């Protein structure tokens, strides 16, 4: 079974998103690149299908020469063939991107067995177009299903069954192959690449083609980073003056704070009850000094009694002393 997977090189943004001065692109000078998460799941799904039914997985991407790194990441997961539709670095729109992928699908069919299944991510992680997979299917005249989180090849590999979540329920589709399926993150758990897979991907040859740039009628005016909720810290006070405000915060959260049971000095306000046998002022003293006065007066508070030296005296434990009979 021949399966093609369309992947996209997207910025690996872990912090604040910064735009270029002309607000036309995301500034990626200080960020790395990765495969879009939906498409990473698409690669894993294709590899699992070929492991069960046999066949070959081809990964296709459109981007600059550096996008070969993302193709090698997919090869390390189990894909056997990689195709780079090399560009000059300009951002292609969904119409031009779909046209370049359609040309690759037809070129592959002309040179041998064509694709039985084409997997795409439901949407790109950077632009969120939701268009490329649908446009490719329309241009090829193939069935297309989107938002898929479960895929099963049925019959003798000529049909498929797919399911997706919709408004609290589930929709099921049955369709013939070849077809375009747009999968969502969560359809599977992508595997980690193995060391042999990485070595094999490093040596693999990448097939390269240079599609012609196409101007689109849809033009982007500018990008805008939406305003995010600002986080701030509030100083409740210093020292004991902050205690009432802190208790108020705990009450607002629906519970009262409870101090930890750490060892050392404990603060206790005037007039507060103290534990029986405990020292004044809230200070925790060594176990020997905490022995009750009546035992010390009887000569039994001199220290812990070693095991095996008699039946009388005291037994030392973590909480203090208690008399032995």
Phi, psi and omega in degrees: 000128181264120181237130174252141180234124178267122180238159181229140175278118183233154179294144175265090185259115179251352181229225183285135179275127181242135179262159174291162182304329180273003178057034180254340182214163173279131180286111185250018183295330183252014181235156176269188181229154180209180175272141178304136186303320179299320183283334173297321175292327177295320177297315179298319180296318179296319180295319179296321179296316181289333175292329179276318189251351185084163178127195186226141176251127175246135177252138184232135174217152176243123182175188180289172179304329181293345179293351175299334178297319179291327175295321179292327174299319178290324177296325179293337178278346178134356176292153185252340185220142181229137181232123177252116173271093193283134178240178179269011178103348178288150179281121179270143176280173183295327181293311181292322179297315179297320179297320179293322178291321178299319178298322178293319179298316180291324178294320179292323179292328181287334183266356180170203178299129180280181180285134173274336183209137177239118181256136177228161170286150182299323174203156179286147183287339182263312184260335179059046186286324184060025189241325193299311182299319180293319180294322178297315180297319179296319181292327181272345184075028181260156171296154180218132173232144185234164178066030188277135176236009174204128183224135181221128176274126185247171178063220179260030179090014181255357180213169182212159176232131183227149179228150176214157178274140182207114176052048178081356178240200181221135176251139180241141181229141171237133185207160179273161177253149008284156182204165175250128181236125178257114187259158179250157175299134183110351176295335177200180175247106183302141180281163172274140179293140179276164178297314176300324179295320178294319179294320178295319180293327180294328181269349186291147177271137180254125179282131186239139174222154181241093178291155181280135178297135180237127177282137182253152175289335179273118183240142179274132177280307180191164175257153179217130177274118181297146179293133180254159180292128181280139179259139180217159179247144179245129178272116183281336182149186179232144177065213183291340180294339182274351185297311179301320179293323179293319177297323177298323177294317179297319179295325178293326178283353177099012179198165179259145177289145178235119183298152179289168182255047179284162179275157178121206184276134177244134179280139177219130182288163179296140179082356180285143179292145178246156183294142181302131179084356183274162181282163177282153177086356176085006182274130178277122181257168178301158184302323183296319181287343181272000179298137180305147184298326182291332176284322177296322180295329180278002180080016182258000184257021185288335182166173180292142180272129179286146180294138176090005182255015177139174182263343182268183176095208184240154171250127182269129172228185187294331183269355180138218183241151167217147186289143175259142182270000000 
